Amino acid sequence: MSTIRFKALEEINKRRDIPKISFPSDKISDYFGSDVFDLPKMQKYLSKEAYKNVVESIETGAKINRKTADQIASGMKEWATGKGATHYTHWFHPLTGNTAEKHDAFISIDQDGNSFESFDGELLVQQEPDASSFPHGGLRNTFEARGYTAWDPASPAFIIDKTLCIPTIFVSYRGEALDYKTPLLKSLNALDKAATSVCKYFDKSINKVFATLGWEQEYFLVDEALYNARPDLVLTGRTLMGHASAKDQQLSDHYFSSIPERVLAYMKDFEAEAHKLGIPLKTRHNEVAPNQFECAPVFEEANLANDHNQLLMKIMRKTAKKHHFQVLFHEKPFAGINGSGKHNNWSLATDTGINLLKPGNTPKSNLLFLTFLVNIITAVKKHNDLLRATIMSAGNQHRLGANEAPPAIISVFLGSRLDEMLNKIEKNIPEKKKTLEVSQNLKLDISKIPEILLDNTDRNRTSPFAFTGNRFEFRAVGSNENNAGPLIALNTALADQLIRFKKDVDKLIEKKVRKDDAVLNVLRKYVSESKTIRFEGNGYSKEWEKEAEKRGLTNIKSASKAFKAFISKETIDLYERNNVLNSKELHSRYEIRICEYIQKIQIEARILGDLAINHIIPTAIKYQNTLITSVKELKAIIEDQGDLEALASRRIGTIKKISKHTTQISIMTQEMIEERKKANVIEDCVKRIENYEFKVKPYLDKIRYHIDKLELIVDDEIWPLPKYRELLFNR
C-alpha cells in the first residue's frame, strides 16, 4: 500500500472538525475597514491641514510636502501602534506577480539607550529596498541593486499581522518602473485627462474620470494532506498527471449548489479578514468544476481594487492553512475540467456620479454613452494583440483557445440591440427614415439619440471582452495574474483613442459642423473601422476561427508569438506617447514574461521527469512483477493447458501493456531531458522560449498520456499519488 497517498487519506478521515471562527460583530458594517487607515481615521488622527493635503493628493494628484508628510506619519503611527502594530513596511507589486514587503520595527534607541517608537515622513514617503533579486528584464546590472519604493496616498495603509502596510510604487535608481502599480497609475492618469476632455463636450461640470474595477476571483480548494502528497501541485500549482475522475463536472451539479460546510467556514473566515481590511467582498458561490469556487467584491476605483485583489489572495492562502486547505490560483490545476479566471469587470465613472458605460434617458446622456462605447471598441480593435499578450502566461495558455473562456481570438460582444444600433449608425439612415425600430422597446433616432434600454439578451460566455449592461467584462484574465497588466493596456489604449477622437471632432467643429453632428459623424467612421472585432456568436466554434481569419483578426495561441506584441512598434509608440512605459521598460517586461514562461515549463518538465522515473515507473514495475509471479504460480498449480491459457492470457496482456507504457515513459522522459539541455545552452531568450514551447512542452502531454493509462491499470492500493476523484471530492 502506498504510504504517502493512503496516509493522506487517513489524515483527512481523522480530521473532521471545522475550525471555530470568531467574528468582531454580527454586522459586517460594524468592523468593515477597522484595520485600514482610511479617510475617517485620517480625519481623527491628522490636523485639518494634513487631512486636506491628503484628500487633494488622492483627488487631484497634488504633492504632499515634507512637513505634512511628517504629520501624516505621526498620526499613522499613533493609530497603528494603538492597534498593536510593532512594525511597518512598504507594500508593493514587483514583476514576480506576487506582493513584496520588508518589515522594520517602529523601535528606535536614543543616545542614552532608551527605546521609543519612531516613524517620520521620510520613512512614510520613500524607502530603499534591495532591488537586486527582483525581475528587471535588463533594466539594471547585477551590481546595481538600488531601488526605491514611494508611497501611493490613493491606496490607504492597513494593518495585517501587527504590521502597518503602506502601498507603494517600486522603481529603479534611474526611475524605471520595476512594478505593476507605477504604469497602472500612469495609465489611469492618462485616461483621466483624455476622458475628461471628451466629457466636456457633454457636461462642463465633469472634472475627473476614473476607471472602476470589479474582479471575480475563481479558485480551487484541495485538502492540504492530499496537496502535500502531490509534488507536482506543491511545486507547479497544477497536476502534471492524473486520469479523469469518472464523475467530474459533467452533471453541472456543483455549480451554484449548496456550499459544503467546511468550505463555507473557510469562506466566512477569509471574508471577515478581508472586510476588516476594507475589501468589499459581496458574492461567494460554487463554480462549475468540483472543488472550484468564486468570490467577488463591490466595484471600486481600479488602483484600489487591484491592491485589494492582491491582498485578498494573500489572505486566502493564509486562511486556507487554518482550515487544512490549500487554495489553488493556477489557471488550469486539473486537466479535463474548467480552469480558473479572474474576470475584470471594467467601467468608467465621473466625479459627478455618472457611469459612462450606462445608457441614460436623454439624447445627451446616450450620445455620451455611445461615444465611450464606440471608442472602447475601436481601441480594442486596434490593440487586440497587446490585450492578448497581457493575459498570456504558462498557466493561462491552457485556457486560451481550448474551448473554454476565453478563446485566443480577441472579440467584442455587445448584445443584439446595441449591435443593431451600431449597424444603423454606420449606415447613416436618410432623413426621411431616420427613426427606426431596432426592437420592440428600443427606438433609434439618429439625429437625436433617444433613450437606450439596457440589452437583455443572454450574456455571451464565449466572448473574451463582453459588454454586460454597464461595463465591459474582460474574461480572459488568468486567476493567478495581477489585474494591472490588462488594466494598463485597456486604460492606455482608450486614452490614446479618446485623444484621437477629440482631434477628429474638433476638426469638424472648426469647419462649422454642429457639435452633436460632428461627434456622430466621427463615431460613424469608428463604427465602420472597428466592426470586424464585433462578434455575437459562439467564440469556441471552428466556424468563428475561419470567419475571424477572413476578418483579419489574429488567433495567436503560442506564448512566444503573443509576447512579441509587447515590443511591437505600435505598442511602444502607444505607451510612450501617453507617458505610461518607455521602450526600455517594455523590452524589460517582454524579457521578464519570456523568462517566467521558460522557467515554469522548465520546472514542470523537471518535476514530471522526477515523478515519472522515481515514482510511476517503479510502481508500475512492482505491479508488473506481481502479475508475472501470479502467472508463474498459475502454471505451477493448473495442469489443464486450456484453463491455464484462459486464466493467464488476460494477465499477460496487462503485463505487456505495462511494459509498453513504462518503456514509452522512459524513452520520452530522456528525450525531454535532452531537449531541455539543448534549450538551456541557447543564450538568446527569444530562441530559447521557442525551444521550450515547441520542443520541451509537448513532452508534458505525451508522457502524461502513458502515466494516466498506467493509473487505470496498476493496483489502486499501490498507486503513489492521490487521484482526481480524491483531490476533487474531499471537501
C-alpha positions in Angstrom: 0.0 0.0 0.0 1.3 3.5 -0.9 2.2 5.1 2.4 2.1 8.7 1.1 -1.3 8.6 -0.6 -3.1 6.5 2.0 -1.6 8.3 4.9 -3.0 11.5 3.4 -6.5 9.9 3.1 -6.3 8.6 6.7 -5.3 12.1 7.9 -8.4 13.5 6.2 -10.7 10.9 7.8 -9.3 11.6 11.3 -9.6 15.3 10.9 -13.3 16.2 10.5 -13.6 19.1 13.0 -14.3 22.5 11.4 -12.3 25.4 13.0 -14.4 27.8 15.0 -14.5 31.3 13.7 -14.9 34.4 15.9 -16.3 37.5 14.3 -15.8 41.0 15.7 -19.5 41.6 15.4 -22.6 40.0 13.8 -22.8 43.0 11.5 -20.1 43.4 8.8 -20.7 47.2 8.8 -19.5 47.3 12.5 -16.0 46.2 11.7 -15.6 46.9 8.0 -12.3 48.7 7.4 -11.3 48.6 11.0 -7.7 47.7 10.1 -7.5 50.4 7.4 -6.1 54.0 7.9 -8.9 55.4 5.8 -10.2 58.9 5.5 -12.4 58.9 8.6 -9.4 57.7 10.7 -7.2 60.3 9.0 -9.7 63.0 9.9 -9.4 61.8 13.5 -5.6 61.5 13.7 -4.4 64.3 11.4 -4.5 68.0 11.6 -7.0 69.8 9.3 -4.2 70.9 7.1 -2.7 67.5 6.8 -6.0 65.8 6.1 -6.9 68.4 3.4 -3.5 67.8 1.8 -4.1 64.0 1.7 -7.6 64.4 0.2 -6.2 66.8 -2.5 -3.5 64.3 -3.3 -6.0 61.5 -3.7 -8.4 63.5 -5.8 -6.0 65.6 -7.9 -2.6 64.0 -7.5 -1.2 67.1 -5.6 2.2 66.5 -4.0 2.4 66.2 -0.2 5.2 68.4 1.3 7.7 67.1 3.9 6.1 68.9 6.8 2.7 67.4 6.0 4.2 64.0 5.5 5.7 64.2 9.0 2.2 65.0 10.4 0.7 62.1 8.5 3.4 59.7 9.6 2.9 60.7 13.2 -0.9 60.2 13.0 -0.5 56.9 11.1 2.0 55.6 13.7 -0.3 56.6 16.6 -3.2 54.8 15.0 -1.2 51.7 14.1 0.6 51.2 17.4 -2.7 51.8 19.2 -3.9 48.7 17.4 -0.9 46.7 18.4 1.3 47.2 15.3 5.0 46.8 16.0 6.4 47.0 12.5 5.8 48.9 9.3 6.6 48.0 5.6 6.3 49.5 2.1 4.0 47.0 0.3 4.5 46.8 -3.4 3.8 44.7 -6.6 7.1 43.6 -8.2 7.1 41.9 -11.5 7.1 38.5 -9.9 3.3 38.5 -9.8 3.2 38.5 -6.0 3.4 41.3 -3.5 6.5 42.1 -1.6 7.4 43.7 1.8 10.4 44.3 4.1 9.4 44.8 7.7 11.1 47.4 10.0 10.2 47.9 13.7 8.9 51.2 14.9 11.5 50.9 17.7 14.4 53.4 17.9 17.1 54.0 20.5 18.3 57.4 21.8 21.9 58.2 22.8 21.2 57.2 26.4 20.0 53.8 25.3 16.3 54.5 25.9 13.8 52.9 23.4 10.9 54.7 21.8 8.6 54.3 18.8 9.6 56.3 15.8 8.2 56.9 12.3 8.5 60.1 10.3 7.6 61.5 6.9 10.8 60.4 5.2 10.1 56.8 6.1 6.5 57.1 5.0 7.1 58.7 1.7 10.2 56.8 0.4 12.3 53.8 1.3 15.1 51.9 -0.4 14.6 48.1 -0.5 17.2 45.9 -2.2 16.2 45.6 -5.8 18.9 43.1 -6.8 16.8 39.9 -6.9 13.6 41.1 -8.4 12.8 40.6 -12.1 14.1 43.6 -14.1 14.5 42.4 -17.7 17.8 44.1 -18.3 16.8 47.5 -16.7 19.8 47.2 -14.3 23.1 45.3 -13.9 23.7 42.8 -11.1 25.8 45.3 -9.2 23.1 48.0 -9.4 20.9 46.9 -6.5 19.3 50.2 -5.6 15.6 50.6 -6.0 13.1 52.9 -4.4 9.5 52.5 -3.1 7.3 55.6 -2.9 4.0 56.0 -1.1 0.8 55.9 -3.0 -1.7 58.0 -1.0 -4.6 56.9 -3.2 -4.5 53.4 -1.6 -4.9 53.6 2.2 -2.4 51.9 4.6 -3.6 48.9 6.5 -2.5 46.6 9.3 -2.0 42.8 8.9 -0.2 40.5 11.3 0.7 43.5 13.5 2.5 45.2 10.6 1.5 48.6 9.1 1.5 48.1 5.4 1.9 51.2 3.2 1.0 50.7 -0.5 3.8 52.0 -2.7 5.2 52.1 -6.2 8.6 50.4 -6.9 11.2 52.0 -9.3 14.9 51.6 -10.1 17.7 54.0 -9.3 17.1 55.7 -12.7 13.3 55.8 -12.2 12.3 52.9 -14.5 9.2 51.0 -13.3 10.0 47.7 -11.7 6.4 47.0 -10.7 2.8 46.9 -11.8 1.5 49.9 -9.8 3.7 52.6 -11.4 2.5 52.1 -15.0 -1.1 51.5 -13.7 -1.2 54.9 -12.0 0.3 56.5 -15.1 -2.3 54.8 -17.4 -5.1 55.9 -15.0 -3.8 59.5 -15.2 -3.6 59.4 -19.0 -7.2 58.0 -19.2 -8.5 60.6 -16.7 -7.1 63.5 -18.8 -8.3 62.2 -22.2 -11.7 61.1 -21.0 -12.4 64.3 -19.0 -11.6 66.3 -22.1 -14.1 64.4 -24.1 -16.7 64.6 -21.4 -16.6 68.4 -21.5 -18.4 68.1 -24.9 -21.4 66.9 -23.0 -21.1 68.2 -19.4 -18.8 71.1 -18.4 -19.2 70.1 -14.7 -17.2 66.9 -15.1 -13.6 67.4 -13.9 -12.4 63.8 -13.4 -12.9 60.4 -14.9 -11.6 57.2 -13.2 -11.7 53.6 -14.2 -13.6 51.2 -11.9 -12.9 47.5 -11.5 -15.0 44.7 -10.1 -12.9 41.5 -10.3 -14.3 37.9 -10.0 -11.7 35.6 -8.4 -12.0 31.9 -9.2 -10.1 29.3 -7.3 -9.9 25.6 -6.3 -9.6 24.2 -2.8 -7.7 21.0 -2.1 -7.2 19.3 1.3 -3.7 20.1 2.5 -2.9 16.4 3.2 -3.6 15.4 -0.4 -1.9 18.5 -1.7 1.3 17.7 0.2 1.2 14.2 -1.3 1.3 15.6 -4.8 4.8 17.1 -5.5 3.5 18.5 -8.9 0.8 20.5 -7.1 3.2 21.8 -4.5 5.9 22.9 -6.9 3.9 23.9 -10.0 0.4 24.7 -8.8 -1.1 22.1 -11.2 -1.4 18.4 -11.7 1.0 17.1 -14.3 -0.7 13.7 -14.4 -3.9 12.2 -13.3 -6.7 10.3 -15.1 -10.1 12.0 -15.2 -12.5 11.1 -12.5 -15.5 9.0 -13.6 -17.6 11.9 -12.3 -16.4 15.5 -12.5 -18.4 18.4 -13.8 -20.5 16.7 -16.5 -23.7 16.8 -14.4 -23.3 20.5 -13.6 -24.4 19.6 -10.1 -21.7 21.6 -8.3 -22.4 25.0 -10.0 -24.3 27.3 -7.6 -25.2 24.3 -5.4 -25.1 24.5 -1.6 -21.6 25.4 -0.4 -20.1 22.5 1.6 -19.9 23.2 5.3 -16.2 23.0 5.6 -15.7 25.3 2.6 -18.3 27.7 3.9 -16.4 28.0 7.2 -13.3 28.9 5.2 -15.1 31.5 3.1 -16.6 33.1 6.2 -13.2 33.3 7.8 -11.3 34.9 4.9 -14.3 37.2 4.2 -14.1 38.5 7.8 -10.4 39.2 7.5 -11.0 40.9 4.1 -13.8 43.1 5.5 -11.6 44.3 8.3 -9.1 45.4 5.6 -11.8 47.3 3.7 -12.1 44.8 0.9 -15.8 44.9 -0.1 -16.4 41.2 -0.7 -20.1 40.7 -1.6 -20.5 37.4 -3.6 -19.5 33.8 -3.0 -20.6 30.6 -4.8 -19.6 27.2 -6.1 -18.2 27.3 -9.6 -18.6 24.8 -12.4 -15.8 22.3 -11.6 -15.9 20.3 -8.4 -14.0 22.0 -5.6 -13.9 25.2 -7.6 -15.3 28.4 -6.1 -15.6 32.1 -6.7 -15.7 35.4 -4.7 -16.3 38.9 -5.9 -16.4 42.4 -4.4 -18.4 45.6 -5.0 -16.8 47.8 -7.7 -14.0 50.1 -6.6 -11.6 52.6 -8.2 -9.3 50.4 -10.3 -6.0 51.1 -8.5 -7.5 50.3 -5.1 -9.5 47.3 -6.4 -6.3 45.8 -7.8 -4.5 46.3 -4.4 -7.4 44.6 -2.7 -7.3 41.7 -5.1 -3.6 41.1 -4.5 -4.1 41.4 -0.7 -7.1 39.1 -0.7 -5.1 36.3 -2.5 -2.6 36.5 0.4 -5.4 36.4 3.0 -7.0 33.4 1.2 -3.7 31.5 1.2 -3.0 32.2 4.9 -6.6 31.4 6.0 -6.7 28.1 4.0 -3.9 26.6 6.1 -6.0 27.2 9.2 -8.8 25.1 7.7 -6.4 22.4 6.4 -6.9 23.5 2.8 -4.6 24.7 0.1 -6.1 27.3 -2.3 -5.1 26.9 -5.9 -5.0 30.0 -8.1 -3.4 28.3 -11.1 -5.4 28.8 -14.3 -5.6 25.0 -15.0 -4.8 22.9 -12.0 -6.8 19.9 -13.3 -6.9 18.6 -16.9 -10.3 18.0 -18.5 -12.4 20.3 -16.3 -12.8 24.1 -16.3 -9.9 26.2 -15.3 -10.0 29.5 -13.3 -10.1 33.1 -14.5 -10.2 36.5 -12.9 -12.9 38.3 -14.8 -12.2 42.0 -14.9 -15.5 44.0 -15.0 -14.2 47.4 -16.1 -16.0 50.6 -16.4 -15.6 54.4 -16.3 -17.1 56.8 -13.8 -17.0 60.6 -13.4 -16.7 62.8 -10.3 -20.3 63.8 -10.8 -21.5 60.2 -10.3 -22.1 59.2 -14.0 -21.2 55.7 -15.2 -20.1 56.4 -18.7 -21.0 52.9 -19.8 -24.5 53.1 -18.6 -27.1 54.2 -21.2 -29.2 57.2 -20.0 -32.6 58.5 -20.6 -31.8 61.7 -22.5 -30.3 62.3 -26.0 -27.3 63.9 -24.4 -26.5 61.1 -22.0 -27.0 58.5 -24.7 -24.6 60.3 -27.1 -22.1 60.4 -24.2 -22.6 56.6 -23.7 -22.2 55.9 -27.4 -19.1 58.0 -27.6 -17.3 55.9 -25.0 -18.8 52.6 -26.2 -17.6 53.1 -29.7 -14.2 54.4 -28.7 -13.6 51.4 -26.4 -14.5 49.0 -29.3 -12.2 50.9 -31.6 -9.3 50.8 -29.0 -9.8 47.0 -28.5 -9.8 46.5 -32.3 -6.6 48.5 -32.7 -4.7 46.9 -29.8 -6.2 43.4 -29.6 -2.7 41.7 -29.9 -1.5 43.7 -26.9 -4.5 42.8 -24.8 -3.9 39.1 -25.6 -0.2 39.5 -24.6 -1.2 40.9 -21.2 -3.2 37.8 -20.3 -0.8 35.2 -21.9 1.1 33.0 -19.4 2.2 29.4 -19.0 -0.9 28.8 -16.8 -3.4 30.8 -18.8 -2.2 29.3 -22.1 -4.0 26.1 -21.1 -7.3 28.0 -21.3 -6.7 30.2 -24.3 -8.3 28.7 -27.4 -9.1 25.5 -25.6 -12.9 25.5 -25.8 -13.0 27.3 -22.5 -13.3 31.0 -21.7 -11.6 32.8 -23.2 -10.8 31.9 -26.9 -7.5 33.2 -28.2 -9.3 35.4 -30.7 -10.0 38.8 -29.1 -13.5 39.9 -30.0 -16.2 42.2 -28.5 -19.7 41.1 -27.7 -22.4 43.8 -27.4 -25.7 42.0 -27.5 -28.3 42.2 -30.3 -29.7 45.6 -29.5 -26.5 47.6 -29.3 -25.0 45.6 -32.2 -28.1 46.6 -34.3 -27.9 50.2 -33.2 -24.2 50.5 -34.3 -25.1 48.9 -37.6 -27.8 51.6 -38.1 -25.4 54.4 -37.2 -22.9 53.1 -39.7 -25.4 53.1 -42.5 -26.3 56.7 -41.9 -30.0 56.3 -42.5 -31.5 59.1 -44.7 -33.5 61.9 -43.0 -37.0 60.5 -44.0 -36.1 57.2 -42.4 -34.1 58.4 -39.5 -36.3 56.9 -36.8 -36.1 53.1 -36.8 -37.4 50.4 -34.5 -34.5 48.2 -33.5 -36.6 46.1 -31.2 -39.9 46.2 -29.5 -38.8 48.6 -26.8 -35.9 50.4 -28.4 -36.2 53.2 -31.0 -33.2 54.8 -32.5 -33.4 58.4 -33.7 -30.1 59.0 -35.4 -30.2 62.8 -35.1 -31.4 63.0 -31.5 -30.2 59.8 -29.9 -33.2 59.0 -27.6 -33.3 56.6 -24.6 -31.4 53.4 -25.0 -32.6 50.5 -22.9 -30.1 48.0 -21.4 -29.6 45.0 -23.5 -31.4 42.0 -22.1 -30.1 39.3 -24.4 -28.2 36.3 -22.9 -24.6 37.1 -21.9 -22.0 35.6 -24.3 -19.8 33.5 -22.1 -17.6 32.6 -25.1 -16.6 36.3 -25.6 -13.3 37.4 -24.1 -14.5 41.0 -24.0 -18.2 41.4 -23.5 -20.5 44.3 -22.7 -22.7 43.3 -19.8 -25.1 46.3 -19.3 -23.0 49.0 -17.7 -19.5 47.7 -18.0 -17.2 45.5 -20.1 -16.1 42.1 -18.8 -12.6 41.1 -19.8 -13.0 37.4 -19.1 -9.6 36.5 -20.4 -7.5 37.4 -17.4 -6.0 34.4 -15.6 -6.9 33.7 -12.0 -3.2 34.0 -10.8 -2.4 37.2 -12.7 -2.1 40.7 -11.4 -5.0 42.7 -12.9 -2.8 45.7 -13.5 -1.3 44.1 -16.7 -4.5 44.1 -18.7 -5.8 47.3 -17.0 -2.7 49.2 -18.1 -3.3 48.1 -21.7 -7.0 48.9 -21.6 -6.6 52.3 -20.0 -3.8 53.4 -22.2 -5.4 52.2 -25.4 -8.6 54.0 -24.6 -6.8 57.2 -23.6 -5.0 57.2 -26.9 -8.2 56.6 -28.8 -10.0 59.3 -27.0 -7.3 61.8 -27.8 -7.6 60.8 -31.5 -11.4 61.2 -31.2 -11.2 64.7 -29.8 -8.9 65.8 -32.6 -11.2 64.4 -35.2 -14.3 66.1 -33.7 -12.5 69.4 -33.2 -11.6 69.4 -36.9 -15.2 69.1 -37.9 -16.3 71.8 -35.3 -13.7 74.1 -36.8 -15.4 73.6 -40.1 -18.7 74.9 -38.5 -20.3 71.4 -38.1 -22.6 71.3 -35.2 -21.0 69.6 -32.2 -23.5 66.7 -31.9 -23.3 66.1 -35.7 -19.5 66.2 -35.5 -19.5 63.7 -32.7 -21.9 61.4 -34.6 -20.0 61.7 -37.9 -16.7 60.6 -36.2 -18.4 57.8 -34.3 -19.9 56.6 -37.6 -16.4 56.4 -39.0 -15.1 54.5 -36.0 -18.1 52.0 -36.1 -17.1 51.2 -39.6 -13.4 50.7 -39.0 -13.9 48.6 -35.9 -16.8 46.4 -36.8 -14.6 43.3 -37.6 -13.9 43.0 -33.9 -17.6 42.7 -33.0 -19.0 39.1 -32.8 -22.2 37.9 -31.4 -21.9 34.1 -31.9 -20.1 31.1 -30.4 -16.4 32.1 -29.8 -15.4 28.5 -29.3 -16.6 27.3 -32.8 -14.4 26.3 -35.7 -16.6 28.5 -37.9 -15.6 31.5 -35.9 -12.0 30.7 -36.3 -12.5 30.7 -40.1 -14.6 33.8 -40.0 -12.1 35.6 -37.8 -9.3 34.8 -40.2 -11.4 36.3 -43.1 -11.8 39.5 -41.0 -8.1 39.8 -40.4 -8.2 39.0 -36.7 -5.3 37.1 -35.2 -5.7 33.8 -33.4 -2.4 33.5 -31.5 -2.2 30.5 -29.2 1.5 30.5 -28.9 3.1 32.3 -26.0 6.3 33.2 -27.8 4.4 34.8 -30.6 1.9 36.5 -28.3 4.5 38.2 -26.1 6.0 39.9 -29.2 3.1 42.4 -29.0 4.9 44.0 -26.0 7.7 45.2 -28.2 5.9 46.0 -31.5 6.3 49.5 -32.8 2.6 50.1 -32.4 2.8 49.2 -28.7 5.9 51.1 -28.0 4.5 54.2 -29.7 1.2 53.8 -27.8 2.8 53.7 -24.3 5.5 56.3 -25.0 3.2 59.0 -26.4 0.9 58.5 -23.3 3.9 58.5 -20.9 3.0 55.1 -19.4 6.0 52.9 -20.3 9.0 53.6 -22.4 10.7 51.3 -24.9 13.3 50.1 -22.4 10.6 49.3 -19.8 8.6 47.4 -22.4 11.5 45.4 -23.6 12.2 44.5 -19.9 8.6 43.3 -19.5 8.9 41.3 -22.7 12.1 39.6 -21.4 10.6 39.0 -17.9 7.5 37.3 -19.5 9.7 35.1 -21.6 11.9 34.1 -18.7 9.0 33.4 -16.5 7.4 31.2 -19.1 10.7 29.3 -19.7 11.2 28.8 -16.0 7.7 27.5 -15.4 7.9 25.0 -18.2 11.4 24.0 -17.1 10.2 23.4 -13.5 7.2 21.3 -14.8 9.5 19.2 -17.0 11.9 18.5 -14.2 9.1 17.6 -11.8 7.4 15.4 -14.3 10.7 13.6 -15.1 11.3 13.0 -11.4 7.8 11.7 -10.7 7.9 9.5 -13.8 11.2 7.9 -13.2 11.3 7.7 -9.4 7.6 7.1 -8.6 5.5 6.0 -11.5 7.7 3.5 -13.3 8.9 1.7 -10.1 5.3 1.4 -9.0 4.2 0.1 -12.4 7.1 -2.4 -12.5 6.3 -3.5 -9.0 2.7 -4.4 -10.1 4.0 -5.9 -13.3 6.3 -8.2 -11.2 3.3 -9.2 -9.1 1.4 -10.2 -12.2 4.4 -12.1 -13.6 4.7 -14.0 -10.3 1.0 -14.7 -10.5 1.3 -16.2 -14.0 4.2 -18.4 -12.9 2.2 -19.6 -9.9 -0.8 -20.4 -12.1 1.4 -22.6 -14.3 2.6 -24.5 -11.2 -0.9 -25.4 -10.0 -3.0 -25.7 -13.1 -2.4 -28.7 -15.3 -5.1 -28.2 -17.9 -3.5 -26.1 -20.7 -6.8 -24.6 -21.9 -7.7 -23.4 -18.4 -4.2 -22.0 -17.9 -4.3 -20.0 -21.1 -7.7 -18.6 -20.3 -6.6 -17.5 -16.9 -3.2 -16.3 -17.8 -3.8 -14.5 -21.1 -5.5 -11.5 -19.6 -2.8 -11.0 -17.0 -0.1 -11.4 -19.7 -1.9 -8.8 -21.8 -1.8 -6.5 -18.8 1.9 -7.2 -18.3 2.5 -6.2 -22.0 0.5 -3.0 -21.6 2.5 -2.0 -18.6 5.8 -2.8 -20.4 4.7 -0.7 -23.4 3.7 2.4 -21.3 6.7 2.3 -19.0 9.0 1.9 -21.9 7.4 5.0 -23.6 7.6 7.0 -20.4 11.3 6.2 -20.0 12.2 7.0 -23.6 10.1 10.2 -23.7 11.4 11.4 -20.4 15.0 11.0 -21.6 14.1 12.8 -24.9 12.5 15.6 -22.9 15.7 16.0 -20.8 17.8 16.1 -23.9 15.6 18.8 -25.4 15.8 20.8 -22.2 19.6 20.6 -22.2 19.7 21.8 -25.8 17.4 24.7 -25.0 19.4 25.7 -21.8 22.5 26.4 -23.8 20.8 28.9 -26.1 21.7 32.4 -24.9 19.1 34.2 -26.9 16.0 34.1 -24.7 13.7 34.5 -27.7 15.0 31.4 -29.3 15.1 29.6 -26.0 11.4 30.2 -25.4 10.6 28.7 -28.8 12.5 25.6 -27.9 10.8 25.3 -24.6 7.3 25.9 -26.1 7.6 23.8 -29.2 10.2 21.1 -28.3 10.1 20.6 -24.5 6.5 21.4 -23.6 4.8 18.9 -25.9 6.5 16.1 -24.0 4.5 17.0 -20.9 1.3 15.8 -22.5 2.9 12.9 -24.3 4.4 11.5 -21.1 1.2 12.2 -19.1 -0.8 10.1 -21.6 1.1 7.0 -20.7 1.1 7.7 -17.0 -2.6 8.2 -17.0 -3.1 4.9 -18.8 -1.0 3.2 -16.1 -3.1 4.7 -13.4 -6.1 2.7 -14.8 -4.1 -0.5 -14.9 -2.0 -0.5 -11.7 -3.5 -1.8 -8.4 -5.2 1.1 -6.7 -3.5 0.1 -3.4 0.0 0.8 -4.6 -0.6 3.9 -6.8 1.6 6.5 -5.2 -0.2 9.8 -5.8 -3.7 11.0 -4.8 -6.1 10.6 -7.8 -8.5 13.1 -9.3 -11.5 11.6 -7.5 -9.8 12.1 -4.2 -8.4 15.6 -5.0 -11.7 16.9 -6.3 -14.3 15.3 -3.9 -12.6 15.6 -0.5 -14.1 18.8 0.9 
